[in-house]
């Protein structure tokens, strides 16, 4: 299925679930604000779900079913939806959640994590896309990615942890100046008070992340979700068991990686400063 058709199908499924939640809420004369208070969430979250703009995560569906007395109807609706309908194919939903995340835990073994990329590094990644982007698309995606860096500098920034496999630092897709700029930017980010950056050394003989990169997140509603990408799509996961497995992987990766202090020393060595 073409991605645009799949995306329309996803939007239709999200609207259906949202309408169902609004129906049960209206049936017992509960407002969106009241439902938000009853479930410990923000009114905007309830509104976005009912309008089909945000995915109803399973943990919230269970709470809503309980307080509205639906007999588990919303949870069943989520279970019966094909996964490709329940989860947006591309990263839209993740990016929306990322903006307000309380915590972010990010493992990458291929490229520098998106919110740590410099302009020239990001542009080079988009220029390596196959099929190739147009010049307009490269510029748009680069600008969009750079805006995400503002997350680390919010008035109340998320507590953010990164584990990067060492080959990412050696992969030189750019010229020497841009490569040095990216390493220096990593070092600057590593010194932010809300950021913990660790490198998993190539020589380490255990590696909990061989299955690929992923991101863990805690939302303002205290929901824990995981996100990962493949060659032709992306997946946002809210199932507690699956999130728990990835959390265990991430905890192990942090023990296998260099300490934040040793990581900064490694970056300085690569920059020729030690």
N, C-alpha and C positions, 0 to 999 in steps of 0.2 A: 504494500500500500504506500502511495506517495505520502511523504511527511506532512504536507499541508492537509490532505484528506484525513490522515490519522489524527492530526491536531484538532480538526473540526469535530471528529468523532469523540475525542477526549472531552472537548468543551461541552458537547451535548450530554455526555454521561455525568459530568460535574454538575450541570444545571439540573439534571433529573434528580440527583441526590439532594441538591440544595432545595429544590421545590418540595421534596418529600419531607425534609426537616422543617421547612416553613409551615407545611400543612399540619404536622403534628404539633408544632408550637402554637399555631393559631387555634387549633382545635380545643386547647385548654386555656385559651386567652392569656398566653404568656408573651411578653414583648421580647425583642431581641436583647435589650439591656438586661431584663430579668433573667433570660436564659444564660447570658454571659456571666452574671453574678452567681447563678446556681451551679455553673460548671467551672467557675474559676478562670474564665477566659475574658478576652477583650470584646466589647460589642462589635468592633470593626471586624474581628475574626468571624463572628456569627453572621454578620451582614455579608461579608465576602463569600462565605460558603453558600449562603442561600441564593446569592446572585450568580453562583457558578464560577466565581473568579478565583476561588481557593479550594484545594482538595480537602475534603473531610477526612482527617486522619482517624484511624481505627480507634485510638485511645479516646478521642473526643466523642466519636460515635457511641461508644459504650456509655460514657457519662450522660450524653443527651438522651439515649434510650432509657436510662435509669430515671432521670429527673422528669421526663415527659411521659413516662409509662407507656412506651411504645411496644413493649414486649420483645425488644431486640430487633425491631424492623430495620433500623438504619445499619446496624452491624451486618445483618443478613444481606441488605442491599449492596454493601461494599463487597462482601464475599462473593456475591453472584455476578458482579461486574467482571468482565475480562480484565486482566491486569493492565492491558494496553489502554483500556478505557479509563481505568482508575488513576493511572499515573501519566502525566504529560510526557510525551515522547522526548521533548527537548528540555532545556534547563530552566524554563520560565518560572516554574513553581519554586525550584530551589533558589533561584536568584532573588525572588521575592522574600523568601524566608531568611536568606542570608543577610539582607539589609538590616533586620532587627534582631538577629541572633544574640542570645546571651553568651553562648560558648561556641567555638568552632575548633574541631580537631581534624587535621588534614594530613593525609599521607599521600605522597606522590613519588613515583619511581620512573617517570618519563620526562616531565618538564617541570619547570618552576611553578609552584601553585599560582593560580590566576591573580590573586590579590597581592602577590609579591613581585609581579612582573613589571619591568620597565617598558617604556613605550616602544623602543627599538626591538626588544625581545618579543613582545606581544605581536608587533607588526610582522616580524619574521615568521612567527608561528602561523599566522593567518596566510602569509604568502606561500607557505609550504602545503597548504591545503590542496587536496586532489578530490574532485575537480576544482580547478582554480577559482578563487574569488575574483570579482571585478575590482578595480581600483577603489570604487565607491564602497564596496562591501568591506574591503580590507580596512579602509579608513573608519567606517562605522563600527566594525567589531573591535578595532583597536581602541577607539574612544570609549566604547561601552565598557571594555575590560578595565581601562585605566580608572574609570569612575568608581569601580568596585574597591579600589585601594583606599577610598575615603572611609570605608568601614573601620579600618584600624585607627582612624583619627577622629571618630565620633566623640562627642562630649562624654558619653558613657560607652566606651568601646567594648566589644566582646572580649572575654578571656580566650585567647587564641593560641593554639599549639600546632606546630608543624613538624612533621618528620619527613625528611627528603633523603632519598637514596643517593649516595655519593656520585654515581655516574651522571646524575642530572647536572652537577656542577662542572663536569668535564665536557659534557656535550656542547660543542661550540658551533651553534647555528649562525652566529653573527660574526662580524669582524672583531678584531682584538679589542678595540675601544668599547664597543657595545657589550662585549662579554665582560670586560672589567667593570663597566658601569652596572651590569646586572649583579655581579658578585658584591660590589660595594653597596648596592641597594639592599641586598639580603643582609649584609652586616648592619646597616642602619636600622632595618626592621627588627633584627635580632636584639637590638638595644632598647626597643620600646618596652615600657613597663608592663604592657598587657600582652606581650608576645613571647612565646617560648619556641625557639627554633632549634631543632636538633638534626644532625646529619647521621644517617645510618651508614657506617663505613663499608666500603666494598669488600674489605678483608674479613668482615665479621662472618662467622661460620654458621650462625643461625639467622633466620630471616622470616618474620611472621607475615610479611606482606607480599609474598611471591605471586599471589593471585591477582594483584593489581591495585591501583590507587583507589581511595575512597575518602569521603568526608563525613564526619559526625557533627551533629548540631543539636543544640538545645534552644528551642524557640521561646519567645516571651511568655507563652502559655505553658512553659515547662514541659513541652512535648519533646521527646528525643527521636530524631530521625537520622537516617543515613542516606547518602547520595553517592552514586558512582556512574561513570560513563563507559560506553563501549564504542566500537568503531562507528556505529550508525544509530546510536540512541543514548538515552540516559534513564536512570531509575531512581526514584525517590521512595525510600522504604520506611515505613512506620511500625511494622510488625515488631513487637518487643523482643521476640526471640532472635530475629535476624539482627536487630540493632545491638543486642547483647553480644552476639558472636563477633560483630565487627568491633565493638568496644573492647572485647578481650584481645582481639588482634592488635588494636591500637595500643593498649596498655603494654603488651609484650614488645611492640616496636619501640616504645619509649625506653624500655629497659635495655634493648639491644643497641640503641643509638648512642652517639656521643652525648655527653652532658652539654647543656647550653654554653657553658664556659669553654669547653673543648671545641665546640662547634664554631664559636667566634674565633678561637685561635686558628682553626683550620681555614676559615675564610680569610683571615689576615695573612696566613702563609700563602694562600693562592693569590692574594693581591700583592705579594712580595713585601709585606710589612713586618714579617717576623723571620 
